[in-house]
Structures are given as C-alpha cells and as structure tokens.
Amino acid sequence: MSDQFYFRQWLAGRDFAVGDRLAKSMVNFVYAVGDRVSGQAVLIDPAYAPGELVDLVNADDMNVVGALATHYHPDHVGGEMGGNEIAGIVALLEKIDVPIHVQSAEVPWVTRRTGVSDSALVAHESGDIVKVGDVEITLIHTPGHTPGSQCFLVDGRLISGDTLFLDGCGRTDLPGSDPAEMYRSLSERLARIPDDTVLFPGHLYSAEPSAPMSDVRQFNHALAPVSQEQWLSMFAR
C-alpha cells in the first residue's frame, strides 16, 4: 500500500491559514488520507481554511471526496470559539458537496456547534470502516474528551485528534467530557493498537509531530497510572 497510500499532515498557521493568529496559536493538525490510484482523498478535521486544504489536495493531483471529524470542537470542525469564528465543515460544504463522517454520539454536538444540517453528516459506530478508493480507515470510538471523540487507524497510523497526544491527553473539564471514559479509552480502547503504529495527534503539543506508540506508551505521563482511581486523582478536573 505504501506507493498507493496518500498521506499528508498539515499544521494550521504554518502550512495553511498563514497569517491567522488563532490558527498559529492553536497549532492544530489537519490530515489528508487517500488512494493515489483512484485519486480520492478525505480531509480529517478541516478547520481554519477549508478551501486552502482542498487546493492543497488538488495540487497533489487528488480530489477531496469526504471529511472525517475526530470531535465537535470548533478548532476541528469550525464554529465560534472565544469570540472568534473558525471556518470549518460548513465552509467546506460550500466549496464541495461531500459527506462528513462523525461518530454517532457526536452528531448533535456537531450540528449545534457548526450549524450544519445532520443530513450532511454520516453517523458511525466504533469499528466502522470508511473506504477511500482501496484504502480502509477504521474508526475507533474513544469518548472522554467529548462523547463522540474518535480516532482513525489507517496504514499503520493512528490519527488521534484530542484523545491522545504524544505527551498527555485531551482535557476532561469541557462540555460533554467524561474523565472516567477518557481513562477507559486510553487504557482499554486504544490498548490493542500495536506498538509500531505511529501516533499522529490533533495538535503540535510536543517537539515532534508524530511518534511510535511504543515511545508514547513509555514516556506519556497520561498512560502511566495503573488504575482508574489513580488516573482520576491525577488527571480528572
């Protein structure tokens, strides 16, 4: 799959949305995943400048046929945040008519936050597979940061949104957050991810933009607690 597999990691404020101070401060990653043979790709968490992201994909001789959202927060799907309006899936749909794939528990949160119609969303359950050409993306429901947070496993990569960073994990003190579910996502739902899988997070909160899961498991303090009680005492807010 290596020659056929298409993968891009772009940093907001540096690789696109240049000059957007909020994008630069939030250091969000956006991803593109696709099949070079079919020329099809999907965007993951297309926020800040969706039109630019489509153009970046097109510049690689690929076409955007859909989008996947890790969770509902505006810096990932668009909407109002701290008095700032972030462009996201609404602007994407104004440019191209494509399905937006979300976890089923996240549908009402995405519609409320962005204003997009639920008819534009495709609701999924954990374990569902989204195909892009011959490339298969496995969806893993990882609640905790939000009710419908999800990670994407594809070609030896785990795109984790705000569930898991190279160092630390997503906040659990926001609307829809659940610290106990976050612990279960980290200790159980992601436990089966092989050590040689490379983690690609939703933000550049570390020196490196990615790392093997073996390194993350060794050095990430959010994965160190050995019980839910210990984890909650350290990380629940």
matplotlib code that plots the C-alpha trace (Angstrom):
import matplotlib.pyplot as plt

x = [0.0, 3.0, 3.1, -0.7, -1.3, -1.6, -1.0, -0.4, -0.1, -0.5, -0.1, -2.5, -0.9, 2.2, 1.3, -2.1, -4.2, -0.9, -1.4, -4.3, -3.1, -5.6, -4.6, -1.0, -1.6, -3.8, -1.3, -4.0, -3.0, -5.2, -4.7, -5.4, -5.7, -6.3, -5.6, -3.3, -4.6, -8.2, -7.2, -9.6, -8.8, -10.6, -9.7, -9.6, -10.6, -10.7, -10.7, -9.5, -9.1, -11.0, -10.7, -7.0, -6.9, -8.9, -6.5, -3.5, -5.1, -5.8, -2.2, -1.2, -3.5, -6.0, -9.7, -11.4, -14.4, -15.2, -14.2, -13.8, -14.2, -12.4, -14.8, -17.0, -14.8, -14.5, -10.8, -11.5, -14.9, -15.4, -17.7, -17.5, -14.7, -13.8, -15.4, -13.7, -15.4, -13.4, -14.2, -14.8, -17.1, -19.8, -17.3, -16.0, -19.5, -20.0, -16.9, -17.6, -20.6, -19.1, -20.2, -18.9, -18.2, -18.7, -19.2, -23.0, -22.8, -21.2, -23.9, -26.0, -22.8, -21.5, -24.8, -25.2, -21.7, -21.4, -25.0, -24.6, -27.6, -27.5, -28.4, -24.8, -23.4, -22.8, -23.0, -20.8, -20.2, -16.9, -15.3, -16.9, -14.6, -14.6, -13.1, -11.3, -10.5, -8.9, -7.7, -9.6, -9.8, -11.0, -13.0, -12.4, -14.8, -12.7, -15.1, -13.7, -12.7, -16.1, -19.0, -18.2, -14.5, -13.0, -9.6, -8.7, -6.5, -5.1, -1.9, 0.0, -1.0, -3.3, -4.8, -6.0, -7.5, -7.6, -7.9, -4.2, -1.1, 2.5, 2.6, -0.6, -4.3, -7.3, -9.0, -11.9, -13.4, -15.3, -19.0, -19.5, -16.2, -16.1, -12.8, -13.7, -14.5, -11.2, -9.3, -11.1, -10.3, -6.7, -6.3, -8.7, -10.0, -6.5, -4.7, -4.9, -3.1, 0.3, 3.5, 4.8, 1.7, 2.7, 0.6, -0.5, -2.2, -4.6, -2.2, 1.5, 1.9, 5.3, 8.6, 7.9, 4.7, 4.4, 5.9, 5.6, 3.1, 5.9, 7.5, 4.2, 3.5, 6.9, 7.0, 3.5, 2.5, -1.2, -0.6, 1.3, -1.5, -2.3, -5.9, -8.9, -8.7, -5.1, -5.7, -8.7, -6.7, -4.0, -6.0, -9.7, -10.5]
y = [0.0, 2.3, 3.7, 3.8, 5.3, 9.1, 10.9, 14.5, 16.2, 20.0, 22.4, 25.3, 28.7, 27.3, 25.1, 26.8, 29.6, 31.5, 34.9, 33.6, 34.3, 32.0, 29.1, 29.7, 29.8, 26.6, 24.5, 22.2, 19.5, 18.7, 15.4, 14.2, 10.4, 8.8, 6.4, 7.6, 5.1, 6.3, 9.9, 10.1, 11.6, 12.7, 15.5, 15.0, 17.9, 20.6, 23.8, 27.4, 27.4, 24.5, 26.0, 26.1, 22.5, 21.4, 23.3, 21.6, 18.2, 19.2, 20.3, 16.7, 15.6, 14.3, 15.1, 15.5, 13.1, 13.5, 14.6, 12.9, 14.6, 13.5, 15.6, 18.6, 21.4, 24.5, 24.2, 20.8, 21.3, 25.1, 27.4, 30.1, 29.9, 32.6, 35.3, 34.1, 32.4, 29.5, 28.2, 24.5, 21.9, 24.5, 26.3, 23.0, 22.1, 25.4, 24.6, 20.9, 18.6, 15.7, 13.6, 14.4, 11.3, 11.6, 9.2, 8.8, 10.2, 13.4, 14.2, 16.6, 18.3, 18.9, 20.2, 22.6, 23.9, 24.3, 24.8, 22.2, 20.0, 16.5, 15.4, 16.3, 14.0, 10.3, 8.7, 5.8, 3.3, 2.1, -0.4, 1.0, 1.3, 4.3, 3.4, 5.8, 4.0, 0.8, 2.5, 1.5, 3.8, 2.1, 4.3, 3.8, 5.4, 7.0, 9.0, 11.1, 14.4, 14.5, 12.0, 11.0, 11.5, 9.0, 8.0, 6.7, 3.7, 3.5, 2.0, 1.7, 5.2, 6.3, 9.8, 10.6, 14.0, 15.3, 11.8, 11.2, 13.4, 12.4, 13.8, 14.0, 13.6, 15.8, 17.9, 16.4, 19.5, 20.7, 20.2, 16.6, 15.5, 12.4, 11.6, 8.0, 7.4, 9.0, 6.6, 3.7, 5.0, 5.3, 2.1, -0.2, 1.1, 2.0, -0.8, -3.0, -0.6, -2.2, -0.6, 0.0, 2.1, 5.8, 8.3, 11.5, 13.8, 16.7, 19.4, 20.0, 19.9, 18.3, 18.7, 16.0, 15.9, 12.1, 9.1, 5.3, 4.1, 2.2, 5.6, 7.2, 4.3, 4.6, 8.4, 9.8, 10.6, 10.2, 6.5, 5.8, 5.3, 1.6, 2.1, 4.3, 5.7, 6.7, 8.2, 10.2, 11.5, 12.8, 14.0, 14.5, 18.2]
z = [0.0, 0.5, -3.1, -3.3, 0.1, 0.2, 3.5, 4.4, 7.8, 7.7, 10.6, 10.8, 10.8, 9.1, 6.2, 5.6, 7.1, 7.3, 8.9, 11.0, 14.6, 16.2, 13.9, 14.7, 18.4, 18.5, 16.5, 15.0, 12.6, 9.6, 7.7, 4.3, 3.6, 0.3, -2.6, -5.3, -7.8, -7.6, -6.9, -4.0, -0.5, 2.6, 5.0, 8.7, 10.9, 8.1, 10.1, 9.6, 5.8, 4.2, 0.7, 1.0, 2.2, -0.8, -3.0, -1.3, -2.0, -5.6, -6.0, -5.3, -8.2, -5.8, -5.2, -1.8, -1.6, 2.1, 5.5, 8.9, 12.2, 15.4, 17.5, 17.6, 18.9, 16.7, 16.1, 14.4, 12.6, 12.8, 14.8, 17.4, 20.0, 22.4, 20.3, 17.2, 14.2, 12.8, 9.3, 9.1, 7.6, 6.7, 4.5, 3.1, 2.1, 0.4, -1.8, -2.4, -1.7, 0.3, 3.2, 6.7, 8.8, 12.5, 15.4, 16.1, 19.7, 18.3, 15.7, 18.0, 19.2, 15.7, 14.4, 17.4, 17.2, 13.4, 12.3, 9.6, 8.9, 10.2, 6.7, 5.7, 8.4, 8.2, 11.6, 12.5, 15.3, 16.6, 14.2, 11.1, 8.1, 5.7, 2.3, 0.1, -3.1, -1.8, 1.4, 4.5, 7.6, 10.7, 13.1, 16.9, 19.3, 22.1, 24.4, 27.2, 25.7, 24.1, 23.9, 20.3, 20.0, 17.6, 16.3, 12.9, 12.2, 8.7, 7.2, 10.4, 11.6, 14.4, 13.9, 17.4, 17.5, 21.1, 22.7, 22.9, 22.3, 22.3, 25.8, 27.7, 26.6, 25.9, 28.5, 30.5, 32.0, 28.9, 28.0, 27.2, 28.7, 31.0, 32.9, 33.6, 29.9, 29.0, 31.2, 29.6, 26.1, 27.0, 29.0, 27.1, 23.7, 22.5, 24.3, 21.2, 19.0, 18.0, 19.4, 15.9, 14.9, 14.5, 16.5, 14.7, 17.2, 16.7, 18.0, 18.0, 21.7, 21.6, 19.9, 17.3, 15.1, 15.5, 17.3, 17.5, 20.1, 21.8, 22.6, 23.6, 26.0, 27.5, 28.0, 28.1, 31.7, 30.9, 30.2, 33.4, 36.0, 36.6, 37.9, 37.2, 40.7, 40.3, 36.9, 38.1, 41.1, 38.7, 35.7, 36.4, 36.6]

ax = plt.figure().add_subplot(projection="3d")
ax.plot(x, y, z, "-o")
ax.set_aspect("equal")
plt.show()
